[in-house]
């Protein structure tokens, strides 16, 4: 039961952060426009425990181990912009990691290679013809 109690407490602590005020920032006035920042909140937690002993008599509160952990990630997601009576939402793309950036370059690189190969083939045909 100790693990469940600790996890419940952790969940309650994390829940205090997961409020509307955490996701939607304070409105900011910029040159007559109202801008509201919007964030993405990710929360994860877990835990476990156990007792050591040969039988139930030896595990009556002795030799108990419990571990819990939790984490939270808050990152910018969008801006809500109110301008001249109209509202728009502008997404904010988080900075890509190195692997994502490399994977994103693959189609462009392949296209360049195909063009270079086609140009090389044309030049070779001109030399032969």
C-alpha positions in Angstrom: 0.0 0.0 0.0 2.9 2.4 0.5 3.7 2.5 -3.2 0.1 3.4 -4.0 0.1 6.2 -1.4 3.3 7.7 -2.7 2.1 7.5 -6.3 -1.2 9.2 -5.3 0.8 12.0 -3.6 3.0 12.4 -6.7 0.0 12.6 -8.9 -1.6 15.2 -6.7 1.6 17.3 -6.8 1.9 17.1 -10.6 -1.8 17.9 -11.0 -1.2 21.3 -9.3 1.0 22.3 -12.2 -1.5 21.0 -14.9 -3.8 24.0 -14.7 -5.2 26.2 -17.4 -2.8 29.0 -16.3 0.1 26.7 -17.1 -1.2 25.9 -20.6 -2.4 29.4 -21.5 -0.1 32.3 -20.6 -1.0 35.8 -19.6 -2.3 37.9 -22.5 0.3 40.3 -23.9 -0.6 43.6 -25.6 1.7 44.4 -28.6 0.9 47.4 -30.8 -2.9 47.1 -30.2 -2.9 43.3 -30.7 -3.5 40.8 -28.0 -1.2 37.7 -28.0 -1.8 34.7 -25.8 1.0 32.1 -25.6 -0.1 28.4 -25.5 2.1 25.6 -24.2 2.1 21.8 -24.5 2.3 20.0 -21.2 3.5 16.4 -20.9 3.5 14.6 -17.6 4.7 11.1 -16.8 5.2 9.2 -13.6 5.6 5.7 -12.2 6.8 3.7 -9.3 7.2 0.3 -7.8 8.2 -1.4 -4.6 8.6 -4.7 -2.9 9.2 -6.6 0.3 12.0 -9.0 1.2 11.7 -12.0 3.5 11.2 -15.7 3.6 7.6 -15.6 4.8 4.8 -13.2 5.8 6.2 -13.0 9.4 9.4 -11.5 8.1 7.7 -9.0 5.9 5.6 -7.2 8.5 6.9 -3.7 7.7 10.6 -4.7 7.6 12.7 -4.7 4.5 10.4 -2.7 2.3 11.6 -0.8 -0.7 9.7 1.8 -2.6 10.7 4.0 -5.6 8.7 6.6 -7.5 9.6 9.2 -10.1 7.8 11.8 -12.1 8.6 14.4 -14.7 7.0 17.2 -16.6 7.8 18.9 -19.9 6.4 22.3 -20.8 7.1 23.6 -24.4 5.8 26.4 -26.5 3.1 25.2 -28.9 1.2 28.2 -30.4 0.2 31.8 -30.2 -3.4 33.0 -30.2 -3.5 36.4 -31.8 -6.5 38.8 -31.5 -6.2 41.6 -34.1 -8.9 44.0 -35.3 -11.7 41.7 -34.0 -10.3 38.6 -35.7 -8.6 35.7 -33.9 -5.9 33.5 -35.4 -3.8 30.7 -34.1 -0.1 30.5 -35.2 1.7 27.2 -34.4 5.2 27.2 -33.1 7.4 24.4 -34.3 9.8 23.3 -31.7 13.5 23.2 -32.7 14.2 19.9 -34.3 16.9 17.5 -33.0 19.9 16.6 -35.1 18.3 13.2 -36.2 15.1 14.9 -37.3 16.9 17.6 -39.2 19.0 14.9 -41.0 15.9 12.9 -41.9 14.2 16.1 -43.2 17.1 16.6 -45.6 16.9 13.2 -47.2 14.2 14.1 -49.9 16.1 17.2 -50.9 19.4 15.3 -51.1 17.9 12.5 -53.2 16.4 15.1 -55.6 19.8 16.8 -56.0 21.4 13.4 -56.7 18.8 12.5 -59.3 19.3 15.9 -61.1 23.0 15.5 -61.0 22.8 12.0 -62.4 20.5 13.2 -65.2 22.8 16.0 -66.1 25.8 13.6 -66.1 23.9 11.3 -68.4 23.1 14.2 -70.8 26.7 15.3 -70.9 27.9 11.7 -71.7 25.3 11.4 -74.5 26.5 14.7 -76.0 30.1 13.6 -76.0 29.2 10.3 -77.7 26.8 11.8 -80.2 
